[in-house]
Structure formats: structure tokens, C-alpha cells
Amino acid sequence: MNPNRIGRFPSVLAGALAIAAFHAVSSLAHATPVLVVDAETRRVLYEEEAGAPWYPASTTKLMSAYVVFEALARGEVTLDTPVVISKEAMGEASLHAGLKAGRSMRLEDALYAMVVGSANEVSVSLAETVAGSVDAFAGRMNDVARRLGMTASHFSNPNGLFAKDHVTTARDLALLGVAAATDFPQYRPLFETFQVIIDGKTLESENTLLTGFPGTIGFKTGFLCASGRNVVAMAERGGRRILVVILGATTGRERSERAAKLMTEAFDGTLAPSGRDLAALQNNPSLPPEDMRMRVCSDETAAYEAKRNRLYPMGLPGEVSYLGADIAPRAYAFQTTEAAPTFDVPIPTLRPVRPYTGDRMP
């Protein structure tokens, strides 16, 4: 045997292993995570890359709502506490609620604006009201994540706008969804609402399961170019509650139809318990979050969407739809008011007091 070939064998083997590892990571990164869980038993019914890091987008607001629920439970705030839109909040991106700095609403109204209308500016103002600042509120979000065992999640803002360190996984979002439903069932009507009407302007949820899939409880959708279209959803039928997390969907149709199909299969027994517990699923925090920008927000999008349509045709013309119901949307309406003005009145400087000498002071 040629000794040169023998000497090269370790490097060839190392190269082959490196290529295999690269393809494995590449395959993982290009997967779009999916997780289906029985919310009562916490048994996993189906999963694809549930531990892969992902940008949560507005599914973040489910965590923000949970933090507010805890503050309400502790008596730090009430549903009537005023939430005033701050100038800082109006600097957020994607504002579509038509609000202005200085407008005020009840905290309960703010929850509906944040969860149903996905109002980014309201999310920030709500955080400021509850915790004093966005940073302090994010600290509470991360405290909750630790307590719930969300081992690969880190939150840096209350609305889910892009930040490199603002990440989660399908596994972690499922833990959060189960906790929200279990710990705070009194807020279920919030998540079941499809429309919020603010000062006469109607904002609709992107969660079309609420109007097309009977038994849907909620919770939250989200979209960023970096994340694709995400959803954390739960439905209840026959005393069973099924939770589905889908991350990185290409279109709203794909996201909702896939979630409805998985829920249908879970309820009819097609998806059977795998024997694994939700908390026992492994996260992969060493991987970087996948960035979907080129696939959903570029000139590559049309080709990628066509590929996804072939993979998930449900709901397209001539194809079966899992969102066949016509459910009347639940609505919530409120009016904002002008907050009482606040003024920074300078404290007057006192004139120096001259010592009394018996003469009249000037």
C-alpha cells in the first residue's frame, strides 16, 4: 500500500466528516420547525426540528401577555391602569393602529391591541407601564422563560421586532403556550378575539384559524422577513386541547392550513403520542437562527413560494382546505383618550437670605 495514501487517510476522513456535518447543519437550518403537542398530557404527537433556534416575530407578544398577566396577579397593575402611548413607542416599526403619542387606554384595552391587533407601539407602552422600561420588561420576560424551562429563548423587546439576540424555538413556544392556557385561563377570551376596533379603526388578527377552524382558542401569529410566518395555536375539541407551533411558513395560507391539518390529524388520532414529553425535547442553542429573508422577501420569493405551494397545496384552488368553517369573528372595541398633560416645572432658585442687621431688607 502506498504510504502516502495511508498518511492522507485521516485528512480525507476528516474532510468527509466535515462535509457530512455541513450538510446535516444545512439541512437542519433549511427545515421549518413544526411541533404538535397534547396540551393536557404534554406528550409530543409530531415534531420537525422543534429545537432549532428561530426568530419569534410577533409570537413574542404571547410572552409579553404572560408577563402582564403575572403583574396583574401580583396586584402591581389592574385592568383599569392607564397605558399611555409614549414618544419612544411611536418610534417602533410597523405602526398601523393609527395612534399618536399621548393617547391613553385601559390596560385591558392595551392587551387586546397588542395580542389581536399586534400593535407594536402598544406593546412598548404596555411594557413601560408594567415594568418602568422596555429593558426591565425584557428582564421579566427572560425570568419567565427560565422558570418555564425555555432553555434556548432570549427576549430583548416586547413586540418581536428583529434583534439578533431575540430568539426562541418551537419547543420553547409550546411550553409558553401550554403555560398561558393553564396558568391564566381567565384570559381565554383575549386570545379568541379576531378583531379589535380602536377609535373606530378595525385591526384583524392574522390567525385565520379563529374564523375557519372550530374550537380554536388562540394564540398568536408573527411575521418578519427573517422569520417567515410563525404561529402558536391551540384548539379544543371533545375535552382535548391540541397545541401546534409552526415556524418559517411562506404564506399565511400555508401557515393556517398546515396548522389546521395537523390539528385535524391530532384530534382524529392520526397523530399518535410518540412517548416523548414536551419538556424532554432537546433544544439546539449552538446553532444560529435561520434567516428567511432571501426566501420570503426578495426576488427569490416567487420561486420559493411556488415550491412550497407544491409541498403544501391545501387551500389552493381545487385543493382540499382544512379551514372550511365560517365562524363569526369575535370583536372587541374601545376608545382612547388624551392623557392628562404632564409638565416638568423647574424648582425656583431661592434668593440668598442676608443676615438681619436691624435695617430693612431691600
Buried (B, 14 or more C-beta within 10 A) or exposed (E): EEEEEEEEEEEEEEEEEEEEEEEEBEEBBEBBBBBBBBBBEBBBBBBBBBBBBBBBBBBBBBBBBBBBBBBBEEEEBEEEBBBBBBEBBBEBEEBEBEBEBBBBBBBBBBBBBBBBBBBBBBBBBBBBBBBEEBEEBBBBBBEBBEEBBBBBBBBBBBBBBBBEEBBBBBBBBBBBBBBBBEBBEEBBEBBBBBBBBBBEEEBBBBBBBBBBBEBBBBBBBBBBBBBBBBBBBBBBBEEBBBBBBBBBBBBBBBBBBBBBBBBBBBBEEEBEBEEBEBEEBEBBBEBEBBBBBEBBBEEEBEEBBEEBBEEBBBBBEEEEBBBEBEBEEBBBEBEBEEBEEEEEEEEEEEEEEEEEEEEEEE
